[in-house]
Amino acid sequence: MRIGTIIAAAIGVIGGGAAGITNYLESGPTSTGAIGGACITALGLAFGIWGALRPGQDMSGVEAKVDQAINTGREGQRAARGEGAATRVAMREESADIQDAVERMGHDVVEQLTAAFEARGAGPATIEIALEKMAEVLQSNDPDKDAAKAAIRAGDLEAAEAALADIYQKEEEAIALMTDRVEQAKAAAAETAMEKAALAATRSAAEALDWYQKAAHMAPSDFWAQIMICRTHAIIGNLAAALEAAKVAFSIARDDTGPEGVRNKSVAHDEIGNVLVKQGKLPDALQRYEDSREIFERLAKADPGNAGWQRDLSVSLDKVADVLVKQGKLPDALQRYEDSREIFERLAK
């Protein structure tokens, strides 16, 4: 009898413990299965110890009771598992977010969605967020979301996702149209600000600078807005700010690989060189002027009939010559002046 009792007790411990752990993980510490499993564990262990300590005692009645307790625990486990999503929803309603979702969508919808989310393998935290967002969809006044609402109420998650993706695509297309219109409006505003700045410059460089900066704010990639900011800063005497604006202009031109962008790059080199000359940095200024000359020279050779590029090259040669004069390199300067004069003579014919 002693061996049979010990075996029965061991079965009670193992079976009850497994039932309790399983249902604790699935349903929580207050579920029927968890409580039943815990009771079986305690009962089996107690009877096993009692039988081991009292070897002469007739334990047949006790063994029967242990068997009955095991069966009761198993029935409780099956009952707990049969509670399904309804029990889990009821327990999760302790969360403020779940309570809010139930109030906004109704218990049946929440229960149905919860079961669908769990079937996907979602955890409690993910489910709470999803329920909150689905409640927002159902309360939306947007008629475009009617299909999504119907799918949510039906618990059809795939259809709900497809409907929301379609809505997003339409909204993205609408934003693209609005963005184009906004950019066009900004470009127009920047041009107006440039025009106002040109007028203001005839009486106040400081006010002109303010308007050029407004233009740059409206159109950050406007090359000429940055060039005019550079020139106006230089007039006022803000050489560091002028140099920074010229560098911004150069970075804008560098990103433009078209013919206009190539020319603008040369212009930016010239503007940087102008500021460097005023700062007394002649070697650096000369390098910038030479970089500009090389670009204009390539453009002029590529299109000899383009009078504008020929004239730009001539001006660039003059700038190089001016720095060479300041450095005392008169023969080199004279050669540059001669090259510039020849271009002007050709243009005058």
C-alpha positions as CSV (number, residue, x, y, z in Angstrom):
1,M,0.0,0.0,0.0
2,R,2.8,2.3,0.8
3,I,4.2,2.2,-2.7
4,G,0.8,2.7,-4.3
5,T,0.2,5.7,-2.1
6,I,3.5,7.3,-3.0
7,I,2.8,6.7,-6.7
8,A,-0.6,8.3,-6.3
9,A,0.9,11.2,-4.5
10,A,3.5,11.7,-7.2
11,I,0.8,11.6,-9.9
12,G,-1.1,14.2,-8.0
13,V,1.9,16.5,-7.7
14,I,2.9,16.2,-11.4
15,G,-0.6,16.3,-12.9
16,G,-1.8,19.0,-10.6
17,G,1.3,21.1,-11.0
18,A,1.2,20.8,-14.8
19,A,-2.5,21.8,-14.9
20,G,-1.9,24.7,-12.6
21,I,1.1,26.0,-14.6
22,T,-0.6,25.6,-18.0
23,N,-3.7,27.4,-16.9
24,Y,-1.7,30.1,-15.1
25,L,0.1,30.9,-18.3
26,E,-3.0,30.8,-20.4
27,S,-5.6,32.4,-18.2
28,G,-3.9,33.9,-15.2
29,P,-3.5,33.0,-11.5
30,T,-7.3,33.2,-10.7
31,S,-8.5,30.7,-13.4
32,T,-10.3,27.5,-12.5
33,G,-7.6,25.2,-13.9
34,A,-4.8,27.0,-12.0
35,I,-6.7,26.8,-8.7
36,G,-7.6,23.2,-9.3
37,G,-4.1,22.2,-10.2
38,A,-2.7,23.9,-7.1
39,C,-5.2,22.1,-4.9
40,I,-4.3,18.7,-6.5
41,T,-0.6,19.4,-5.9
42,A,-1.1,20.2,-2.3
43,L,-3.6,17.3,-1.7
44,G,-1.4,14.7,-3.4
45,L,1.7,15.8,-1.6
46,A,-0.1,15.7,1.8
47,F,-1.5,12.3,1.3
48,G,1.8,10.9,0.0
49,I,3.7,12.2,3.1
50,W,1.0,10.8,5.4
51,G,1.1,7.4,3.7
52,A,4.9,7.3,3.9
53,L,5.0,8.1,7.6
54,R,2.2,5.6,8.5
55,P,3.2,2.4,6.7
56,G,0.7,0.3,8.6
57,Q,-2.3,2.4,7.8
58,D,-4.9,1.1,5.2
59,M,-4.6,3.7,2.5
60,S,-7.1,2.3,-0.1
61,G,-9.7,4.9,0.8
62,V,-7.2,7.7,0.6
63,E,-6.0,6.5,-2.9
64,A,-9.5,6.6,-4.1
65,K,-9.9,10.2,-2.9
66,V,-6.6,11.1,-4.6
67,D,-7.9,9.7,-7.9
68,Q,-11.1,11.6,-7.5
69,A,-9.1,14.8,-6.9
70,I,-7.0,14.3,-9.9
71,N,-10.1,13.8,-12.1
72,T,-11.7,16.9,-10.6
73,G,-8.5,18.9,-11.4
74,R,-8.5,17.6,-15.0
75,E,-12.1,18.6,-15.4
76,G,-11.4,22.1,-14.1
77,Q,-8.5,22.3,-16.6
78,R,-10.7,21.4,-19.5
79,A,-13.3,23.9,-18.3
80,A,-10.8,26.7,-18.0
81,R,-9.5,26.0,-21.5
82,G,-13.1,26.0,-22.8
83,E,-13.6,29.5,-21.5
84,G,-11.7,30.8,-24.6
85,A,-11.5,34.4,-25.7
86,A,-14.4,35.5,-23.6
87,T,-12.5,34.8,-20.3
88,R,-9.3,36.3,-21.6
89,V,-11.2,39.5,-22.7
90,A,-12.9,39.7,-19.3
91,M,-9.6,39.5,-17.6
92,R,-7.9,42.0,-19.9
93,E,-10.8,44.5,-19.3
94,E,-9.0,45.3,-16.1
95,S,-6.7,47.4,-18.4
96,A,-7.9,51.0,-18.9
97,D,-7.2,50.8,-22.6
98,I,-9.3,47.6,-23.0
99,Q,-12.1,49.2,-20.9
100,D,-12.0,52.2,-23.2
101,A,-12.1,49.9,-26.3
102,V,-15.1,48.0,-25.0
103,E,-17.0,51.2,-24.3
104,R,-16.2,52.5,-27.8
105,M,-16.7,49.3,-29.8
106,G,-18.8,47.0,-27.6
107,H,-17.8,43.8,-25.9
108,D,-18.7,41.5,-28.8
109,V,-16.5,43.3,-31.3
110,V,-13.6,43.4,-28.8
111,E,-14.0,39.7,-28.1
112,Q,-14.0,38.9,-31.8
113,L,-11.0,41.0,-32.6
114,T,-9.1,39.7,-29.6
115,A,-9.6,36.1,-30.8
116,A,-8.4,37.1,-34.3
117,F,-5.4,38.9,-32.9
118,E,-4.5,35.9,-30.7
119,A,-4.8,33.6,-33.7
120,R,-2.1,35.7,-35.3
121,G,0.1,35.2,-32.3
122,A,-0.1,38.7,-30.9
123,G,0.7,39.4,-27.3
124,P,-1.4,41.4,-24.8
125,A,0.4,44.7,-25.3
126,T,0.2,44.5,-29.1
127,I,-3.5,43.6,-28.8
128,E,-4.3,46.6,-26.6
129,I,-2.7,49.0,-29.0
130,A,-4.5,47.3,-32.0
131,L,-7.9,47.5,-30.2
132,E,-7.4,51.2,-29.4
133,K,-6.6,52.0,-33.0
134,M,-9.5,49.9,-34.3
135,A,-11.8,51.9,-32.0
136,E,-10.5,55.1,-33.6
137,V,-11.3,53.7,-37.0
138,L,-14.9,52.8,-36.0
139,Q,-15.5,56.3,-34.6
140,S,-14.0,58.0,-37.7
141,N,-16.3,60.3,-39.7
142,D,-14.3,59.7,-42.9
143,P,-16.5,58.0,-45.4
144,D,-13.5,56.5,-47.1
145,K,-13.0,54.3,-44.1
146,D,-16.5,52.6,-44.4
147,A,-15.0,49.5,-45.9
148,A,-12.4,49.2,-43.1
149,K,-15.1,49.7,-40.5
150,A,-17.2,46.8,-42.0
151,A,-14.1,44.5,-42.0
152,I,-13.3,45.4,-38.4
153,R,-16.8,44.7,-37.2
154,A,-16.7,41.4,-39.0
155,G,-13.3,40.5,-37.5
156,D,-11.8,40.2,-41.0
157,L,-8.3,41.5,-40.3
158,E,-6.9,40.9,-43.8
159,A,-9.8,42.9,-45.4
160,A,-9.3,45.7,-42.8
161,E,-5.6,46.0,-43.6
162,A,-6.3,46.1,-47.3
163,A,-8.9,48.8,-46.9
164,L,-6.6,50.9,-44.8
165,A,-3.7,50.5,-47.3
166,D,-6.0,51.7,-50.1
167,I,-7.0,54.7,-48.1
168,Y,-3.3,55.5,-47.3
169,Q,-2.4,55.3,-51.0
170,K,-5.2,57.8,-51.9
171,E,-4.1,60.2,-49.1
172,E,-0.4,59.9,-50.2
173,E,-1.4,60.9,-53.8
174,A,-3.4,63.8,-52.5
175,I,-0.4,65.0,-50.5
176,A,1.8,64.8,-53.5
177,L,-0.6,67.1,-55.4
178,M,-0.7,69.5,-52.5
179,T,3.1,69.4,-52.2
180,D,3.5,70.4,-55.8
181,R,1.1,73.3,-55.4
182,V,2.9,74.4,-52.2
183,E,6.3,74.3,-53.9
184,Q,5.0,76.4,-56.8
185,A,3.5,78.9,-54.4
186,K,6.8,79.1,-52.5
187,A,8.8,79.6,-55.7
188,A,6.4,82.5,-56.7
189,A,6.8,84.0,-53.2
190,A,10.6,83.8,-53.4
191,E,10.6,85.6,-56.8
192,T,8.4,88.4,-55.3
193,A,10.8,88.7,-52.4
194,M,13.7,89.0,-54.7
195,E,12.0,91.7,-56.6
196,K,11.2,93.6,-53.4
197,A,14.8,93.2,-52.3
198,A,16.1,94.7,-55.5
199,L,14.0,97.8,-54.9
200,A,14.9,98.0,-51.2
201,A,18.6,97.8,-52.0
202,T,18.4,101.2,-53.7
203,R,17.9,102.8,-50.3
204,S,18.9,100.2,-47.6
205,A,21.2,97.2,-47.9
206,A,20.1,95.9,-44.5
207,E,16.4,95.8,-45.6
208,A,17.4,94.3,-48.9
209,L,19.3,91.6,-47.0
210,D,16.1,90.8,-45.0
211,W,14.1,90.3,-48.2
212,Y,16.8,88.2,-49.8
213,Q,16.7,86.0,-46.7
214,K,12.9,85.8,-47.0
215,A,13.4,84.5,-50.6
216,A,15.9,81.9,-49.4
217,H,13.6,80.8,-46.7
218,M,10.8,80.2,-49.3
219,A,13.1,78.5,-51.7
220,P,16.2,77.1,-50.0
221,S,17.5,75.7,-53.2
222,D,17.4,79.0,-55.1
223,F,21.0,79.6,-56.2
224,W,20.6,83.3,-56.9
225,A,18.9,84.1,-53.6
226,Q,22.1,82.8,-51.9
227,I,24.3,84.8,-54.3
228,M,22.5,88.0,-53.5
229,I,22.7,87.3,-49.8
230,C,26.4,86.9,-50.2
231,R,26.8,90.1,-52.1
232,T,24.6,92.1,-49.7
233,H,26.5,90.8,-46.7
234,A,29.7,91.9,-48.4
235,I,28.4,95.4,-49.0
236,I,27.4,95.7,-45.3
237,G,30.8,94.3,-44.3
238,N,29.7,90.9,-42.9
239,L,32.4,89.0,-44.7
240,A,32.1,85.8,-42.8
241,A,28.4,85.6,-43.5
242,A,29.0,86.5,-47.1
243,L,31.5,83.6,-47.5
244,E,29.0,81.2,-45.9
245,A,26.3,82.2,-48.3
246,A,28.6,81.8,-51.2
247,K,29.5,78.3,-50.1
248,V,25.8,77.5,-49.8
249,A,25.3,78.7,-53.4
250,F,28.2,76.5,-54.5
251,S,26.7,73.4,-52.9
252,I,23.4,74.1,-54.6
253,A,25.2,74.5,-58.0
254,R,27.3,71.4,-57.4
255,D,24.1,69.3,-57.1
256,D,22.9,70.6,-60.5
257,T,24.5,68.7,-63.3
258,G,22.8,70.6,-66.1
259,P,24.5,73.4,-68.2
260,E,23.0,76.0,-66.0
261,G,24.3,74.2,-62.9
262,V,27.8,74.1,-64.4
263,R,27.7,77.9,-65.1
264,N,26.4,78.6,-61.6
265,K,29.3,76.6,-60.1
266,S,31.7,79.0,-61.8
267,V,29.7,82.0,-60.6
268,A,29.9,80.6,-57.0
269,H,33.7,80.2,-57.4
270,D,33.9,83.9,-58.4
271,E,31.8,85.0,-55.4
272,I,33.9,83.0,-53.0
273,G,37.0,84.5,-54.6
274,N,35.6,88.1,-54.2
275,V,35.1,87.6,-50.5
276,L,38.5,86.0,-50.0
277,V,40.1,89.0,-51.7
278,K,38.4,91.4,-49.3
279,Q,39.7,89.2,-46.4
280,G,43.2,89.5,-47.8
281,K,43.5,85.7,-48.7
282,L,44.9,86.2,-52.1
283,P,46.3,82.7,-52.8
284,D,42.9,81.1,-51.9
285,A,41.1,83.8,-54.0
286,L,43.3,83.1,-57.0
287,Q,42.6,79.4,-56.8
288,R,38.9,80.1,-56.8
289,Y,39.2,82.5,-59.8
290,E,41.2,79.9,-61.7
291,D,38.6,77.2,-61.0
292,S,36.0,79.6,-62.4
293,R,38.1,80.4,-65.5
294,E,38.6,76.7,-66.3
295,I,34.8,76.1,-66.2
296,F,34.0,79.1,-68.4
297,E,36.8,78.1,-70.8
298,R,35.2,74.6,-71.2
299,L,31.8,76.1,-71.8
300,A,33.1,78.7,-74.3
301,K,35.0,76.0,-76.3
302,A,31.9,73.8,-76.3
303,D,29.8,76.6,-77.8
304,P,31.9,79.3,-79.4
305,G,28.8,81.1,-80.6
306,N,27.4,81.6,-77.2
307,A,28.3,85.3,-76.5
308,G,27.3,85.0,-72.8
309,W,29.8,82.3,-72.1
310,Q,32.5,84.1,-74.0
311,R,31.8,87.3,-72.0
312,D,31.9,85.3,-68.7
313,L,35.3,83.9,-69.7
314,S,36.6,87.3,-70.3
315,V,35.4,88.6,-66.9
316,S,37.0,85.6,-65.2
317,L,40.3,86.2,-66.9
318,D,40.2,89.8,-65.6
319,K,39.6,88.6,-62.1
320,V,42.6,86.3,-62.3
321,A,44.7,89.1,-63.6
322,D,43.6,91.5,-60.8
323,V,44.9,89.1,-58.1
324,L,48.1,88.5,-60.0
325,V,48.7,92.2,-60.0
326,K,48.1,92.4,-56.2
327,Q,50.7,89.6,-55.8
328,G,53.2,91.4,-58.0
329,K,53.1,88.9,-60.8
330,L,52.8,91.4,-63.5
331,P,53.9,89.4,-66.6
332,D,51.3,86.7,-65.8
333,A,48.7,89.4,-65.1
334,L,49.4,91.0,-68.4
335,Q,48.9,87.8,-70.3
336,R,45.5,87.3,-68.7
337,Y,44.5,90.8,-69.6
338,E,45.5,90.3,-73.2
339,D,43.5,87.0,-73.4
340,S,40.4,88.9,-72.0
341,R,40.9,91.8,-74.5
342,E,41.0,89.4,-77.4
343,I,37.6,87.9,-76.4
344,F,36.0,91.3,-76.2
345,E,37.4,92.3,-79.6
346,R,35.9,89.1,-81.2
347,L,32.5,89.9,-79.6
348,A,32.6,93.5,-80.8
349,K,33.0,92.4,-84.5
